[in-house]
Every structure is written in C-alpha cells, then in structure tokens.
Amino acid sequence: MAASVAWGELRHDPARAALLGARLLPGRVRRGLGPVEERLAARAGTAGPSAVPSAARVPAPPGRPVRAVPGRVLHLVTNGLPFKHAGYTVRTQALAEAQRAAGLDPHVVTRVGFPVAQGVLDARPLQIVNGVPQHRLLPPVLPYGQGAVLARNAELAGRLVERLRPAVLHAATDHGNGRVALALRETYRLPVVYEVRGFLEETWLTQAPGRSPADRTYRARRALETYCMRGADLVLTLGHAMKAEIVARGVPAERVLIVPNAVDDAFLAPPPDGAELRARLGIAADDYVVGTVSSLTPHEGIGTLLHAGAELRRRGVPLRLLIVGEGPERGALQALAARLGLDDGTALFTGRVPHREVRSYHAVLDVFAVPRTDERVCRLVTPLKPVEALASGVPVAASDLPALRELVEPGVNGRLIPAESPQAWAEALEVLLYSRKRRHEWGASARALVARERTWKRVAATTREAYRALGSV
C-alpha cells in the first residue's frame, strides 16, 4: 500500500511524494531534515489527491442491515493514538475510554491508509490502546483521488461493520469521515452521529496568506461539512458558539448537542511539584512563568505573547515564557524571540511533550496563556488545552473571543484580554503576576469549575443518553 501511495503522489504531486519519502527515513536521519520537511509541506497539495471533491455523496458499499449489538459504538476518525498525538486524537481516546467505563462498547476505526499513508510502516489491522480497540483499514493498494479513496474507505469500513455489528456510527470531523458514515447508513440502516470538533475550512483560511472565503477550496470544504451536519441523525459539538454556527447552516437546534472538551480524573488530582522541572529548565525560584501548550500555528497568536513578554522584561518583571508544542510556526517564532532579545533564556521552546507529562509543565506555570488571533476559527472553536490547564488549577489569560468566553470567567478563573494587542497583554499579565493571592483563588475556582462541568465521565454520560434517544443503547 505504501508503494501505491508513493507512486500516485509522485505522478500527481512530487512535493507530497518527497514529503512522504522524508517521513519514511529513520528517526536519526529525519531529525536533521525539519526545515526541509517544512518547505516540502508548504509546497505540497493541501489535501492530498484532491482538495475539492466533485460530489458529496460517497457510494454505499454492498451489504445488508446487521443485527446491532446494543451499546456498541463505532467511532470513525481521521487518525489516532499511538501514531498521532494531538488534541483530536486525545479527545477520541479519552471519550472512548470514558464510554467504556460507562458501560458502552466503543471501537475506533481510522481513515483508510492510516498510518502507512502518513509514513508509519505499521500494518497491524488492530491495536488495543488502553483497552480501546483501534481498527486500521490497510488495503494492499490505495486508489488515487479523494472520491475513490473514500469509496474504498466505505467498502472496508462496511466489512468491519458486518463483523462488529455496532448500534451507532459516530463520525468526527472532517467531512470524509462523515460522508463515509452516511454511506454506511444507506446500507446498514444505522444511526449516524456527526461530531463537529472544528471548522477546518476556517482553519484552512489561516494557514497561508491570501486565502479567502471566495476560494473554491474553502467553498467546497464548507459545503461538504454542511452536507454532513444536515445529513446526520444527531450533531455533537464543543460549545455554544459552534452550535450557533451549525444551526445557522440549517441544522435544527434540537438536533445539535454540546459535548464539551473535558479532562479525566488525573487532571483533577493535586498538581505535581514543579520545582524539579523548573530547575531542569533553568527557571529561577523567583521567576514568574507564563506559558502555553499549543500547536504552533499562526492563529494561536504566540507572537502576541512574545511581544508582551519583551515589554514586561523592559519593565523589569522577572518573567520567563514557556512555549510547549510543535508546529509550522516554530522557526519563525524562535526568530522573533531572538529579534526581541528573548533568546537569552527568557523564551523557552520545549517542542512537543508526551501528553502524560503536560501536568508537570502546568505545575511550572503561574499563568496559562491563550493569545489566539481574532480569526473566525478562533471566535468559533473552543480548544482543549486551556481546559486541561484550568483543571490543573492554573488561571488562564485568554484573548477576548466568543469561544474563549465559554471557558474563562473574568475575575473568577482567569482574565480576558483584547486579541492581538501586546500592550494590553503586558498590562494584564503584569497585574496578574504580582497578585499571588488572586492567582491562587482563580486557580482553585478553575479546578472546581472543570470538576463540575467538564469531565470525560460527564461527557460519556451525555453521549450515552444521546445514543439512547437514537435507539442505540
């Protein structure tokens, strides 16, 4: 299968073929090719074989309705653990584990070709990840073109449905997963839940200058997402701003249910001692630390935080900035930090860290920052990372955007600050850093709020009731 993917890319998109080849290199070789991979990724097609499919409907695979096993759920997702670590895969795994604890029988199936098509040569059809079965669809040959790929995806997923006999198909964005689920519904007469975790067409707008809602790719992606929302029996999403957007696209409000980003009980336990990690990072005991855990992409607004940090250093505030994460903006952000004079150890870029270690980094922070830009995607989508920080008892300073207002209550668990204003961020952070009692009170309120409203146990119970309403439990 890897050879068929490589040959198809070589004929149609040489940059993507070279990118795939780089990802197949041994780790010790690949580590030195980071800048090369970034350049290839920038030149490669944005969505593989076809960024703009010609038709929304994926052909229904052959088969007949199955006798479903009550409570069995098949999650259709793009990628998964342990090969891909991101908020998306963490949510999939956490939700499935919580559903399993709640008495459901969740299974996860990743997009056809994953992970081999992404350069990971592991062809096991099944992996058990912390008790959750993760199924892979890995045919010997993968066709070229999104329409053909999704048709093959539906065919292979259909065989899995016949074997597992799930009672509900629970697809998560993007639209490829939703369209496959709708094709399976035609054959097997199973209800479809479509979980909108983001508006990826809006994210696409932020990834390169000059893109606009008038672009054909944007319009096609938006139409395909809307097709899945309208076609599903039930739509799940992360917050009120996202629900309003979905309803505005023609989905009845009663068919849209909010299942927010959440945390497991481990995040609500007393935080670890941060002294050892502070020492390892070279952070003095009397330094203030403001930081974030995030993908380093343009709309995360890390540049605003760096400019604010430079201003606070000019004022004599003993500040360190801790940037945890990886992404295409890392090189540019490190260059900006150098220009601002923060490369003396003031700004620390750790790269990606294992999810199990995130709480150790929270323990180092005095304030968790979410300096997202005033892009439409940021106004709509509520992220996972600040929820985890709130659960760890860290007050959150966030851009004053609708989606973030759903997480941060000013004066209770954090502070909202005008987006893309380094001066406003510097002023707000200075006040907060010198108010230890306030930070402690806000952190305690933050943890209590998450424990009350945003646990995976609670989310799993919500999805269980939703499935019950569809007759699937």
Kinemage of the C-alpha trace (Angstrom):
@kinemage 1
@onewidth
@group {chain A} dominant
@subgroup {mainchain}
@vectorlist {calphas} color= white
{ca met a 1} P 0.000 0.000 0.000
{ca ala a 2} L 2.827 2.418 0.839
{ca ala a 3} L 4.232 1.890 -2.665
{ca ser a 4} L 0.867 2.646 -4.310
{ca val a 5} L 0.526 5.859 -2.282
{ca ala a 6} L 4.064 6.941 -3.169
{ca trp a 7} L 3.605 6.209 -6.893
{ca gly a 8} L 0.306 8.101 -7.054
{ca glu a 9} L 1.812 11.106 -5.299
{ca leu a 10} L 4.939 11.007 -7.478
{ca arg a 11} L 2.826 11.254 -10.636
{ca his a 12} L 0.440 13.934 -9.382
{ca asp a 13} L 2.223 15.854 -6.618
{ca pro a 14} L 6.031 15.374 -6.472
{ca ala a 15} L 6.338 17.599 -3.393
{ca arg a 16} L 3.992 15.349 -1.427
{ca ala a 17} L 5.904 12.294 -2.692
{ca ala a 18} L 9.166 13.785 -1.423
{ca leu a 19} L 7.496 14.637 1.887
{ca leu a 20} L 6.309 11.036 2.273
{ca gly a 21} L 9.816 9.805 1.465
{ca ala a 22} L 11.313 12.067 4.132
{ca arg a 23} L 8.852 10.749 6.703
{ca leu a 24} L 9.913 7.188 5.958
{ca leu a 25} L 13.559 7.881 6.819
{ca pro a 26} L 14.994 6.567 10.107
{ca gly a 27} L 14.411 8.904 13.036
{ca arg a 28} L 18.076 9.825 13.493
{ca val a 29} L 18.250 10.949 9.838
{ca arg a 30} L 14.859 12.648 9.812
{ca arg a 31} L 15.649 14.793 12.872
{ca gly a 32} L 18.049 16.848 10.794
{ca leu a 33} L 15.544 17.432 7.995
{ca gly a 34} L 12.994 19.539 9.874
{ca pro a 35} L 13.412 22.679 7.699
{ca val a 36} L 13.305 20.557 4.529
{ca glu a 37} L 10.057 18.888 5.650
{ca glu a 38} L 8.540 22.297 6.388
{ca arg a 39} L 9.374 23.555 2.884
{ca leu a 40} L 8.002 20.401 1.268
{ca ala a 41} L 4.815 20.613 3.349
{ca ala a 42} L 4.328 24.214 2.230
{ca arg a 43} L 4.701 23.247 -1.455
{ca ala a 44} L 2.626 20.056 -1.289
{ca gly a 45} L -1.075 19.939 -2.084
{ca thr a 46} L -3.187 20.960 0.907
{ca ala a 47} L -5.395 17.881 0.974
{ca gly a 48} L -3.616 15.159 -0.904
{ca pro a 49} L -5.073 13.713 -4.094
{ca ser a 50} L -7.996 16.113 -4.379
{ca ala a 51} L -8.599 19.228 -2.331
{ca val a 52} L -12.026 19.742 -3.921
{ca pro a 53} L -14.049 16.566 -4.445
{ca ser a 54} L -16.594 16.647 -7.247
{ca ala a 55} L -19.511 15.141 -5.275
{ca ala a 56} L -20.514 14.938 -1.640
{ca arg a 57} L -22.169 11.518 -1.625
{ca val a 58} L -19.901 8.508 -1.141
{ca pro a 59} L -21.334 5.357 -2.802
{ca ala a 60} L -22.922 2.964 -0.329
{ca pro a 61} L -20.983 -0.297 -0.054
{ca pro a 62} L -22.663 -3.624 -0.850
{ca gly a 63} L -24.253 -5.374 2.098
{ca arg a 64} L -27.426 -5.696 4.106
{ca pro a 65} L -28.624 -4.391 7.502
{ca val a 66} L -26.984 -6.023 10.507
{ca arg a 67} L -28.408 -7.074 13.848
{ca ala a 68} L -26.749 -4.454 16.021
{ca val a 69} L -25.194 -5.121 19.406
{ca pro a 70} L -26.802 -2.653 21.851
{ca gly a 71} L -24.299 -0.162 23.237
{ca arg a 72} L -21.598 -0.902 20.680
{ca val a 73} L -20.236 2.280 19.087
{ca leu a 74} L -18.015 2.618 16.032
{ca his a 75} L -16.065 5.884 16.040
{ca leu a 76} L -14.922 6.889 12.540
{ca val a 77} L -11.942 9.243 12.812
{ca thr a 78} L -9.110 10.550 10.661
{ca asn a 79} L -6.178 9.377 12.793
{ca gly a 80} L -5.484 8.069 16.254
{ca leu a 81} L -3.103 7.166 19.016
{ca pro a 82} L -0.416 5.969 19.351
{ca phe a 83} L 0.818 7.247 15.974
{ca lys a 84} L -0.653 10.745 16.048
{ca his a 85} L -0.589 12.895 19.169
{ca ala a 86} L -2.833 15.968 19.002
{ca gly a 87} L -5.935 17.373 20.677
{ca tyr a 88} L -8.041 15.468 18.146
{ca thr a 89} L -6.573 12.063 18.974
{ca val a 90} L -6.522 12.756 22.720
{ca arg a 91} L -10.242 13.579 22.585
{ca thr a 92} L -11.035 10.410 20.627
{ca gln a 93} L -9.175 8.212 23.093
{ca ala a 94} L -10.465 9.946 26.223
{ca leu a 95} L -14.066 9.825 25.028
{ca ala a 96} L -13.812 6.143 24.093
{ca glu a 97} L -12.222 5.223 27.428
{ca ala a 98} L -14.925 7.120 29.330
{ca gln a 99} L -17.657 5.451 27.281
{ca arg a 100} L -16.130 2.073 28.053
{ca ala a 101} L -16.172 2.905 31.769
{ca ala a 102} L -19.822 3.943 31.393
{ca gly a 103} L -20.782 0.507 30.091
{ca leu a 104} L -20.687 1.144 26.346
{ca asp a 105} L -18.531 -0.859 23.933
{ca pro a 106} L -16.622 1.696 21.823
{ca his a 107} L -14.407 0.796 18.869
{ca val a 108} L -12.335 3.256 16.822
{ca val a 109} L -11.614 2.962 13.099
{ca thr a 110} L -9.159 5.344 11.451
{ca arg a 111} L -9.224 6.649 7.874
{ca val a 112} L -8.223 4.201 5.156
{ca gly a 113} L -4.445 4.081 4.768
{ca phe a 114} L -3.622 5.418 8.234
{ca pro a 115} L -0.888 5.233 9.472
{ca val a 116} L 1.021 3.796 6.488
{ca ala a 117} L -0.009 6.593 4.111
{ca gln a 118} L 1.430 9.069 6.637
{ca gly a 119} L 4.824 7.365 6.597
{ca val a 120} L 4.466 4.966 9.554
{ca leu a 121} L 5.193 1.432 8.384
{ca asp a 122} L 2.925 -0.407 10.789
{ca ala a 123} L 0.342 -2.602 9.062
{ca arg a 124} L -1.357 -4.150 12.093
{ca pro a 125} L -5.119 -4.201 11.431
{ca leu a 126} L -5.947 -3.927 15.149
{ca gln a 127} L -4.316 -2.326 18.152
{ca ile a 128} L -5.677 -2.155 21.678
{ca val a 129} L -4.860 1.275 23.099
{ca asn a 130} L -5.538 1.360 26.836
{ca gly a 131} L -8.424 -1.042 26.420
{ca val a 132} L -9.934 0.607 23.330
{ca pro a 133} L -9.778 -1.340 20.033
{ca gln a 134} L -8.301 0.768 17.238
{ca his a 135} L -9.010 -0.720 13.810
{ca arg a 136} L -6.928 0.134 10.714
{ca leu a 137} L -8.114 -0.101 7.121
{ca leu a 138} L -4.998 -1.015 5.134
{ca pro a 139} L -5.653 -2.393 1.639
{ca pro a 140} L -2.720 -3.648 -0.477
{ca val a 141} L -3.311 -0.787 -2.947
{ca leu a 142} L -4.810 2.605 -2.222
{ca pro a 143} L -6.540 4.343 -5.162
{ca tyr a 144} L -5.671 7.903 -6.108
{ca gly a 145} L -8.199 10.705 -5.755
{ca gln a 146} L -10.371 11.576 -2.771
{ca gly a 147} L -13.582 10.182 -4.237
{ca ala a 148} L -12.002 6.801 -4.953
{ca val a 149} L -10.265 6.742 -1.572
{ca leu a 150} L -13.479 7.412 0.333
{ca ala a 151} L -15.368 4.794 -1.686
{ca arg a 152} L -12.687 2.269 -0.732
{ca asn a 153} L -12.876 3.535 2.854
{ca ala a 154} L -16.632 2.876 2.919
{ca glu a 155} L -16.189 -0.597 1.422
{ca leu a 156} L -13.594 -1.649 4.018
{ca ala a 157} L -15.463 0.012 6.873
{ca gly a 158} L -18.574 -1.874 5.737
{ca arg a 159} L -16.786 -5.184 6.256
{ca leu a 160} L -15.857 -4.005 9.746
{ca val a 161} L -19.490 -3.047 10.457
{ca glu a 162} L -20.631 -6.519 9.408
{ca arg a 163} L -18.133 -8.072 11.794
{ca leu a 164} L -18.640 -5.740 14.784
{ca arg a 165} L -22.376 -5.008 14.306
{ca pro a 166} L -22.318 -1.585 16.034
{ca ala a 167} L -25.542 0.096 17.109
{ca val a 168} L -24.386 3.611 16.174
{ca leu a 169} L -21.857 5.188 13.797
{ca his a 170} L -20.121 8.132 15.472
{ca ala a 171} L -18.037 10.094 12.954
{ca ala a 172} L -15.796 13.030 13.886
{ca thr a 173} L -14.694 15.815 11.578
{ca asp a 174} L -13.534 16.151 8.890
{ca his a 175} L -16.238 15.589 6.280
{ca gly a 176} L -14.519 12.494 4.868
{ca asn a 177} L -15.445 10.552 7.989
{ca gly a 178} L -18.975 11.934 7.984
{ca arg a 179} L -19.542 11.073 4.325
{ca val a 180} L -18.330 7.514 4.861
{ca ala a 181} L -20.668 7.171 7.853
{ca leu a 182} L -23.610 8.406 5.777
{ca ala a 183} L -22.742 5.877 3.052
{ca leu a 184} L -22.680 3.099 5.662
{ca arg a 185} L -26.075 4.223 6.955
{ca glu a 186} L -27.557 3.664 3.489
{ca thr a 187} L -26.520 0.022 3.571
{ca tyr a 188} L -26.773 -0.947 7.225
{ca arg a 189} L -29.598 1.347 8.432
{ca leu a 190} L -27.611 2.517 11.451
{ca pro a 191} L -27.984 5.980 13.003
{ca val a 192} L -25.189 8.467 12.315
{ca val a 193} L -23.808 10.932 14.841
{ca tyr a 194} L -21.544 13.615 13.362
{ca glu a 195} L -19.208 15.255 15.858
{ca val a 196} L -18.042 18.703 14.766
{ca arg a 197} L -14.729 19.301 16.530
{ca gly a 198} L -13.785 22.301 14.447
{ca phe a 199} L -14.482 24.124 11.221
{ca leu a 200} L -11.491 23.001 9.203
{ca glu a 201} L -12.326 25.216 6.245
{ca glu a 202} L -11.886 28.181 8.617
{ca thr a 203} L -8.567 26.793 9.812
{ca trp a 204} L -7.530 26.407 6.163
{ca leu a 205} L -8.018 30.162 5.679
{ca thr a 206} L -5.420 30.924 8.360
{ca gln a 207} L -2.706 28.610 7.033
{ca ala a 208} L -1.428 30.781 4.179
{ca pro a 209} L -1.699 34.463 3.270
{ca gly a 210} L -4.107 35.469 0.529
{ca arg a 211} L -6.729 32.809 1.114
{ca ser a 212} L -10.324 33.984 1.257
{ca pro a 213} L -13.873 32.636 1.664
{ca ala a 214} L -14.289 33.178 -2.077
{ca asp a 215} L -11.714 30.462 -2.851
{ca arg a 216} L -13.096 27.330 -4.456
{ca thr a 217} L -11.399 25.069 -1.917
{ca tyr a 218} L -12.932 26.937 1.013
{ca arg a 219} L -16.428 26.886 -0.505
{ca ala a 220} L -16.205 23.172 -1.322
{ca arg a 221} L -14.988 22.217 2.140
{ca arg a 222} L -17.663 24.303 3.821
{ca ala a 223} L -20.357 22.732 1.625
{ca leu a 224} L -19.137 19.210 2.423
{ca glu a 225} L -19.081 19.874 6.169
{ca thr a 226} L -22.581 21.319 5.975
{ca tyr a 227} L -23.734 18.272 3.986
{ca cys a 228} L -22.586 16.010 6.843
{ca met a 229} L -24.162 18.198 9.519
{ca arg a 230} L -27.515 18.257 7.768
{ca gly a 231} L -27.429 14.565 6.883
{ca ala a 232} L -26.604 13.204 10.351
{ca asp a 233} L -29.263 11.980 12.751
{ca leu a 234} L -27.574 13.978 15.514
{ca val a 235} L -24.760 16.555 15.574
{ca leu a 236} L -22.424 16.896 18.540
{ca thr a 237} L -20.147 19.896 19.011
{ca leu a 238} L -17.879 21.528 21.572
{ca gly a 239} L -19.522 24.801 22.571
{ca his a 240} L -22.301 27.336 22.182
{ca ala a 241} L -20.564 29.416 19.507
{ca met a 242} L -20.056 26.284 17.434
{ca lys a 243} L -23.672 25.217 17.927
{ca ala a 244} L -24.883 28.624 16.743
{ca glu a 245} L -22.792 28.277 13.586
{ca ile a 246} L -24.174 24.787 12.894
{ca val a 247} L -27.759 25.923 13.417
{ca ala a 248} L -27.099 28.856 11.074
{ca arg a 249} L -26.223 26.291 8.382
{ca gly a 250} L -29.710 24.839 8.532
{ca val a 251} L -29.492 22.128 11.190
{ca pro a 252} L -32.429 22.219 13.660
{ca ala a 253} L -31.258 23.300 17.110
{ca glu a 254} L -32.838 20.253 18.741
{ca arg a 255} L -30.551 18.026 16.659
{ca val a 256} L -27.371 19.733 17.931
{ca leu a 257} L -25.977 18.687 21.315
{ca ile a 258} L -22.992 20.234 23.122
{ca val a 259} L -20.370 17.759 24.368
{ca pro a 260} L -17.504 19.994 25.513
{ca asn a 261} L -13.812 19.325 25.712
{ca ala a 262} L -13.074 17.772 29.078
{ca val a 263} L -10.471 16.079 31.274
{ca asp a 264} L -10.107 12.786 33.089
{ca asp a 265} L -9.718 12.472 36.834
{ca ala a 266} L -5.922 12.548 36.643
{ca phe a 267} L -6.029 16.239 35.724
{ca leu a 268} L -8.121 16.985 38.814
{ca ala a 269} L -5.658 15.360 41.214
{ca pro a 270} L -3.315 17.614 43.227
{ca pro a 271} L -0.704 19.039 40.830
{ca pro a 272} L 2.831 17.630 40.897
{ca asp a 273} L 5.697 19.575 42.413
{ca gly a 274} L 7.100 21.824 39.694
{ca ala a 275} L 10.434 22.520 41.401
{ca glu a 276} L 12.383 19.751 39.678
{ca leu a 277} L 11.186 20.693 36.190
{ca arg a 278} L 11.790 24.398 36.864
{ca ala a 279} L 15.366 23.582 37.817
{ca arg a 280} L 15.827 21.384 34.751
{ca leu a 281} L 14.556 24.217 32.529
{ca gly a 282} L 16.843 26.734 34.238
{ca ile a 283} L 13.998 28.756 35.733
{ca ala a 284} L 14.874 30.524 38.971
{ca ala a 285} L 12.660 30.063 42.020
{ca asp a 286} L 11.619 33.736 41.985
{ca asp a 287} L 10.895 33.947 38.228
{ca tyr a 288} L 7.307 34.316 37.067
{ca val a 289} L 6.345 31.880 34.318
{ca val a 290} L 3.690 32.500 31.692
{ca gly a 291} L 3.246 29.824 29.079
{ca thr a 292} L 1.102 27.752 26.831
{ca val a 293} L 0.726 24.227 25.487
{ca ser a 294} L -0.311 24.514 21.882
{ca ser a 295} L 0.243 23.663 18.251
{ca leu a 296} L 2.484 26.399 16.887
{ca thr a 297} L 0.268 27.673 14.081
{ca pro a 298} L -0.423 31.271 13.001
{ca his a 299} L -3.870 31.608 14.580
{ca glu a 300} L -2.602 30.612 18.039
{ca gly a 301} L -1.116 34.116 18.319
{ca ile a 302} L 2.109 33.168 20.106
{ca gly a 303} L 3.768 36.228 18.583
{ca thr a 304} L 1.495 38.461 20.673
{ca leu a 305} L 2.701 36.685 23.802
{ca leu a 306} L 6.353 37.131 22.799
{ca his a 307} L 5.881 40.866 22.204
{ca ala a 308} L 4.087 41.199 25.557
{ca gly a 309} L 6.902 39.287 27.251
{ca ala a 310} L 9.512 41.596 25.754
{ca glu a 311} L 7.599 44.600 27.108
{ca leu a 312} L 7.402 43.071 30.589
{ca arg a 313} L 11.126 42.361 30.561
{ca arg a 314} L 11.748 46.005 29.662
{ca arg a 315} L 9.732 46.909 32.750
{ca gly a 316} L 11.958 44.716 34.892
{ca val a 317} L 9.467 41.902 35.513
{ca pro a 318} L 11.406 38.658 36.207
{ca leu a 319} L 9.494 36.747 33.554
{ca arg a 320} L 10.057 33.518 31.658
{ca leu a 321} L 7.903 32.395 28.741
{ca leu a 322} L 7.370 28.645 28.343
{ca ile a 323} L 6.170 27.558 24.891
{ca val a 324} L 5.304 23.842 24.839
{ca gly a 325} L 4.411 22.357 21.476
{ca glu a 326} L 5.434 21.957 17.874
{ca gly a 327} L 4.184 23.254 14.548
{ca pro a 328} L 4.985 25.089 11.333
{ca glu a 329} L 5.465 28.452 13.092
{ca arg a 330} L 8.146 27.304 15.498
{ca gly a 331} L 11.094 28.531 13.424
{ca ala a 332} L 9.505 31.924 12.793
{ca leu a 333} L 8.582 32.300 16.471
{ca gln a 334} L 12.099 31.478 17.619
{ca ala a 335} L 13.458 34.023 15.152
{ca leu a 336} L 11.009 36.613 16.517
{ca ala a 337} L 12.084 35.801 20.072
{ca ala a 338} L 15.698 36.399 19.045
{ca arg a 339} L 14.833 39.770 17.473
{ca leu a 340} L 13.026 40.763 20.682
{ca gly a 341} L 16.028 39.806 22.798
{ca leu a 342} L 14.238 36.853 24.395
{ca asp a 343} L 16.740 34.237 23.227
{ca asp a 344} L 18.728 34.733 26.434
{ca gly a 345} L 16.607 32.054 28.073
{ca thr a 346} L 13.567 34.240 28.604
{ca ala a 347} L 11.568 32.362 25.951
{ca leu a 348} L 11.863 28.590 26.236
{ca phe a 349} L 10.636 26.407 23.370
{ca thr a 350} L 10.398 22.793 24.528
{ca gly a 351} L 8.923 21.196 21.413
{ca arg a 352} L 6.222 18.560 21.753
{ca val a 353} L 5.998 16.706 25.067
{ca pro a 354} L 4.092 13.464 25.813
{ca his a 355} L 0.537 14.095 26.957
{ca arg a 356} L 1.219 12.273 30.226
{ca glu a 357} L 3.806 14.967 31.084
{ca val a 358} L 1.607 18.001 30.398
{ca arg a 359} L 0.583 18.406 34.046
{ca ser a 360} L 4.249 18.646 35.043
{ca tyr a 361} L 4.542 21.677 32.756
{ca his a 362} L 1.326 23.145 34.153
{ca ala a 363} L 2.937 22.924 37.607
{ca val a 364} L 5.674 25.285 36.422
{ca leu a 365} L 3.253 27.976 35.258
{ca asp a 366} L 1.865 30.960 37.111
{ca val a 367} L -0.472 31.806 34.216
{ca phe a 368} L -1.583 29.778 31.203
{ca ala a 369} L -1.875 31.954 28.074
{ca val a 370} L -4.242 31.513 25.119
{ca pro a 371} L -3.344 34.518 22.903
{ca arg a 372} L -5.399 33.403 19.878
{ca thr a 373} L -5.821 35.829 16.989
{ca asp a 374} L -9.128 37.407 16.021
{ca glu a 375} L -9.769 34.934 13.214
{ca arg a 376} L -13.196 33.474 12.598
{ca val a 377} L -11.999 29.973 13.523
{ca cys a 378} L -10.770 31.290 16.889
{ca arg a 379} L -14.062 33.063 17.549
{ca leu a 380} L -15.929 29.800 16.964
{ca val a 381} L -13.870 26.868 18.295
{ca thr a 382} L -13.234 26.117 21.974
{ca pro a 383} L -9.822 24.427 22.393
{ca leu a 384} L -8.899 21.556 24.718
{ca lys a 385} L -5.561 22.763 26.124
{ca pro a 386} L -6.900 25.594 28.323
{ca val a 387} L -9.466 23.197 29.800
{ca glu a 388} L -6.596 20.974 30.920
{ca ala a 389} L -4.786 23.984 32.398
{ca leu a 390} L -7.918 25.062 34.299
{ca ala a 391} L -8.258 21.525 35.660
{ca ser a 392} L -4.664 21.738 36.906
{ca gly a 393} L -5.573 24.851 38.871
{ca val a 394} L -3.736 27.346 36.643
{ca pro a 395} L -5.540 30.648 35.952
{ca val a 396} L -5.981 31.327 32.242
{ca ala a 397} L -5.353 34.579 30.379
{ca ala a 398} L -7.091 34.374 27.014
{ca ser a 399} L -7.989 36.511 24.021
{ca asp a 400} L -11.410 38.062 24.414
{ca leu a 401} L -13.194 35.968 21.789
{ca pro a 402} L -16.644 34.301 21.944
{ca ala a 403} L -15.372 30.719 22.079
{ca leu a 404} L -12.905 31.541 24.860
{ca arg a 405} L -15.554 33.381 26.877
{ca glu a 406} L -17.147 29.963 27.281
{ca leu a 407} L -14.076 28.820 29.226
{ca val a 408} L -12.817 31.912 31.049
{ca glu a 409} L -14.964 33.845 33.508
{ca pro a 410} L -13.132 37.127 34.192
{ca gly a 411} L -12.327 37.630 37.839
{ca val a 412} L -13.301 34.046 38.671
{ca asn a 413} L -10.888 31.697 36.882
{ca gly a 414} L -8.896 33.990 34.621
{ca arg a 415} L -8.708 37.125 32.542
{ca leu a 416} L -9.893 38.043 29.025
{ca ile a 417} L -7.613 40.381 27.070
{ca pro a 418} L -8.085 42.091 23.684
{ca ala a 419} L -6.705 39.856 20.949
{ca glu a 420} L -3.530 40.803 19.066
{ca ser a 421} L -2.688 43.663 21.461
{ca pro a 422} L 0.737 43.082 23.042
{ca gln a 423} L 0.377 46.219 25.153
{ca ala a 424} L -2.950 45.063 26.619
{ca trp a 425} L -1.465 41.615 27.253
{ca ala a 426} L 1.553 43.113 29.008
{ca glu a 427} L -0.634 45.288 31.230
{ca ala a 428} L -2.975 42.435 32.180
{ca leu a 429} L -0.196 39.920 32.805
{ca glu a 430} L 1.792 42.341 34.962
{ca val a 431} L -1.183 42.906 37.262
{ca leu a 432} L -1.912 39.193 37.465
{ca leu a 433} L 1.678 38.108 38.063
{ca tyr a 434} L 2.045 40.459 41.023
{ca ser a 435} L -1.238 39.229 42.557
{ca arg a 436} L -0.352 35.857 44.048
{ca lys a 437} L -3.487 35.648 46.200
{ca arg a 438} L -5.681 36.338 43.162
{ca arg a 439} L -3.911 33.695 41.075
{ca his a 440} L -4.381 31.133 43.847
{ca glu a 441} L -8.106 31.915 44.201
{ca trp a 442} L -8.684 31.860 40.440
{ca gly a 443} L -6.816 28.575 40.113
{ca ala a 444} L -8.985 26.941 42.797
{ca ser a 445} L -12.129 28.221 41.062
{ca ala a 446} L -10.837 26.934 37.728
{ca arg a 447} L -10.346 23.412 39.038
{ca ala a 448} L -13.777 23.403 40.709
{ca leu a 449} L -15.481 24.547 37.505
{ca val a 450} L -13.888 21.790 35.420
{ca ala a 451} L -14.654 19.136 38.044
{ca arg a 452} L -18.295 20.221 37.998
{ca glu a 453} L -18.892 20.614 34.270
{ca arg a 454} L -16.068 19.274 32.116
{ca thr a 455} L -15.093 15.683 32.908
{ca trp a 456} L -14.978 12.880 30.370
{ca lys a 457} L -17.223 10.871 32.688
{ca arg a 458} L -19.899 13.536 32.317
{ca val a 459} L -19.389 13.760 28.540
{ca ala a 460} L -19.639 9.964 28.199
{ca ala a 461} L -22.938 10.020 30.090
{ca thr a 462} L -24.217 12.706 27.723
{ca thr a 463} L -23.303 10.669 24.643
{ca arg a 464} L -24.870 7.559 26.182
{ca glu a 465} L -28.173 9.387 26.597
{ca ala a 466} L -27.891 10.730 23.050
{ca tyr a 467} L -27.409 7.203 21.692
{ca arg a 468} L -30.343 6.047 23.795
{ca ala a 469} L -32.542 8.691 22.169
{ca leu a 470} L -31.499 7.256 18.796
{ca gly a 471} L -32.456 3.762 19.936
{ca ser a 472} L -28.866 2.534 20.049
{ca val a 473} L -28.453 1.576 23.727
